[in-house]
């Protein structure tokens, strides 16, 4: 039962950012070639997203493969699925949510 819940959580995280315009709070560097794919505080177009939980009994690990502005890259984060979900929400904000929050704060 636990694995089904984790799979469902990963799918929800993927849906949050897949095929969206995302505002990045943090600079994103490709781990394969050390090139900056997105500068901090910029918006990027996200394509395909695949998140895999490869945790073992000794450590938590999440692998995210995604397409940023047409370039594919892979990130490995040593954290639980819950921690990864919080990390995504803190550093990768869908542009529509950012605009909605701005409109709400400014009473437009």
N, C-alpha and C positions, 0 to 999 in steps of 0.2 A: 504493500500500500504506500509506503514512504516513497518509493521510486516513482510511482504515478504522480504523486503530488509534486515532486521535484521536476518531472518532465513538464507538467502543466505550468509550473512557475517559469521554466525556461522559455516555453512557447509564449507566455504573456510578455516576458522581457523582450523577446525578439519582435513581437508585434508592436511594442512601444516605439522602436526606432527604425524598423524596416520600411524602406521606401518613403522616408520622411526627410524633411529639411530639419537638421538638428543644429542647435546652438551648442558649441563646445566651450565649457568653462576652463578647460585645461588643454594644453598643447597635445596633439596626438602625433606620435612618431611611430613609423613603421618599425616593428622589431626586426624585420628581415634585412632592411638596407639602411636603417638609421636616418631616413629622410623624413622631414616633417610633412605630414599629410594635411594637417589642419592646425592653424595657429590658434592660440587661446583667444576666446571671445570672438570667434568667427562662426559663420553658418556654413554647413557642408551638406551635400546631398548624399544620403545613405541609400545603398542598393540592397543587395541580398545580405541577410544576417543569419548566421548559424551559431548557436551557443551550445556547448557541450560540457557537461559536468564530468570531469575525469578524476574525481576525488577517490582516494583510497582510504584504508583505515588509518593511515599515518598522516595524511595531510589533505586539506581541501584545495581543489584546483578547478578553475573554470577556464575553458578555452573559447574565445569568440573570434569567428571568422566573419569579416564584413567587408563590404565594398564602400569606399569613401571617395566621392567624386570620380567614380569609375575605376579606381585602383583597389585591388584586393589586398587585404592585410590580415594578419593574425595576431591576437593578443592573448597572453596567458596571464591570468591573475591567480595568485595563491590566496583564495578566500572562499567562503561558503557561498552557496547560491543566494542566500539572504543578504549577505554582505555585498555581493556582486550587484544585486538588484539596487541596493542603496547607492553604490558607486555609480551605476548608470544614471540614476535619478539625480545625483549631484553634479555629474560632469557632462551629461548628454541630454539636453533639454529640447524636446520637440518645439519648433518655432511657433506652432499654433498655440501651445500652452503658454509660451513666453508672451505672445501678443495678447492673449486672453487675460493674463495676469496684469499686464500693463494697462489695458483698457479698464479693467476692474478698479485698479488703484487710482486711475485718473478720472473715474466717473464719466467715461465717454459713452 
